[in-house]
Amino acid sequence: MAQSFNIARVVTSTTTEASSQSVAVHEVSPNITYCDRTATISGNLTLLGRIKITRETSGSLQRDTIQYLDFSSTIATFTAAAVTTPFSDAEADRIVDLGSTPWIDMNAVYTANGDTTGA
């Protein structure tokens, strides 16, 4: 039996939710990623998960394929160290917001736990 899932909302706007930010992205394993907030980020921003959905048409058949998954500080742009987004909003048929989470300042967490040199 095929599994199905519901996605909360589809984002069609490419309006940048905040000015350009940078964030350190650390991949612990293929399934675990966390982000450190840097000095260029201010306020309580959110991390958006995005997937690129492309519609394929073959004769009378149509299907949607998920090609990429990324995480972005805004809907329109993604800036992180030497990492670039694998696609732009203009390339996708739909951009899906998978959800958001508050930023966690990991440097403060490390310092509070005795790491005086920072993260």
Phi, psi and omega per residue, in radians:
M1 nan 2.273 -3.112
A2 -1.255 2.475 3.086
Q3 -1.603 2.539 3.089
S4 -2.238 2.784 3.093
F5 -2.524 2.706 3.122
N6 -1.820 2.396 3.072
I7 -1.844 2.330 -2.969
A8 -1.005 -0.892 -3.111
R9 -2.725 2.705 3.107
V10 -1.821 2.234 -3.135
V11 -1.693 2.054 3.121
T12 -1.863 -0.292 3.131
S13 -1.380 2.501 3.050
T14 -1.876 0.357 3.126
T15 -1.144 2.265 3.110
T16 -1.239 2.205 -3.070
E17 -1.361 -0.405 3.108
A18 -2.623 2.881 3.128
S19 -1.169 2.993 -3.050
S20 -0.995 2.287 3.110
Q21 -2.142 2.865 2.942
S22 -2.229 2.605 -3.111
V23 -2.620 2.456 3.093
A24 -1.474 2.122 -3.126
V25 -1.847 2.180 -3.110
H26 -2.024 2.131 3.105
E27 -1.733 1.885 -3.126
V28 -1.347 -0.720 3.083
S29 -2.670 3.026 3.126
P30 -1.008 -0.372 -3.066
N31 -1.876 -0.085 -3.077
I32 -2.217 2.143 3.084
T33 -2.353 2.381 3.019
Y34 -2.321 2.809 -3.048
C35 -2.166 2.436 3.007
D36 -1.770 2.283 3.059
R37 -1.304 2.432 3.133
T38 -1.903 3.058 -3.069
A39 -1.121 -0.363 -3.109
T40 -1.410 -0.121 3.135
I41 -1.797 2.288 3.090
S42 -2.241 2.676 3.123
G43 1.438 -3.129 -3.084
N44 -1.719 1.514 -3.107
L45 -1.517 2.951 3.128
T46 -2.091 2.657 3.104
L47 -1.771 2.161 -3.099
L48 -1.825 2.347 2.994
G49 -1.609 2.371 -3.090
R50 -2.282 2.518 2.981
I51 -2.207 2.556 3.093
K52 -1.698 2.094 3.119
I53 -1.924 2.132 -3.123
T54 -2.044 2.319 3.122
R55 -1.530 2.177 3.086
E56 -1.842 2.370 3.130
T57 -2.127 2.248 3.087
S58 -2.346 1.801 -3.065
G59 1.109 -2.138 3.129
S60 -1.636 -0.003 -3.112
L61 -1.659 2.458 3.069
Q62 -2.308 2.511 3.051
R63 -2.630 2.629 3.090
D64 -1.706 2.358 3.087
T65 -2.096 2.455 3.061
I66 -1.636 2.070 -3.044
Q67 -1.790 -0.596 -3.088
Y68 -2.489 2.719 2.985
L69 -2.281 2.241 3.059
D70 -2.496 2.987 3.082
F71 -2.117 2.399 -3.004
S72 -2.405 2.520 3.091
S73 -1.345 -0.329 3.025
T74 -2.415 2.965 3.094
I75 -1.238 -0.678 -2.980
A76 -1.554 -0.512 -3.041
T77 -2.325 2.761 3.073
F78 -2.441 2.076 3.139
T79 -2.243 2.093 3.141
A80 -2.715 1.936 3.111
A81 0.777 -2.108 3.134
A82 -1.772 0.295 -3.076
V83 -1.674 2.360 3.043
T84 -2.081 2.691 3.136
T85 -1.146 2.441 -3.107
P86 -1.288 -0.153 3.111
F87 -2.726 2.772 3.060
S88 -1.827 2.806 3.132
D89 -1.005 -0.600 -3.095
A90 -1.166 -0.422 -3.113
E91 -1.409 -0.358 -3.020
A92 -1.639 2.556 3.014
D93 -1.270 -0.603 3.084
R94 -2.569 2.505 2.990
I95 -1.951 2.168 -3.080
V96 -1.903 2.202 3.075
D97 -1.448 1.961 -3.109
L98 -1.451 -0.179 3.137
G99 2.454 3.128 -3.115
S100 -2.528 2.817 3.132
T101 -2.542 2.589 3.107
P102 -1.178 2.610 3.073
W103 -1.200 2.509 3.053
I104 -2.035 2.177 3.120
D105 -1.418 1.643 -3.063
M106 -1.153 -0.543 3.100
N107 -1.017 -0.740 3.124
A108 -1.154 -0.656 3.121
V109 -1.119 -0.813 -3.137
Y110 -1.107 -0.792 -3.109
T111 -1.089 -0.721 3.137
A112 -1.112 -0.407 -3.126
N113 -1.780 0.369 2.983
G114 1.699 0.030 3.113
D115 -1.510 1.550 -3.032
T116 -1.288 -0.252 -3.138
T117 -1.558 -0.060 -3.130
G118 1.539 3.101 -3.049
A119 -1.346 nan nan
